[in-house]
């Protein structure tokens, strides 16, 4: 149970980091 929650949180963090990186690239392109 705990392991499943940990994996879920880890996945969400990874997706958030990827989205943030994409956003940063877009902002740099606009600037």
Secondary structure, 3 states (H helix, E strand, C coil): CHHHHHHHHHHHHHHHHHHHHHHHHHHHHHC
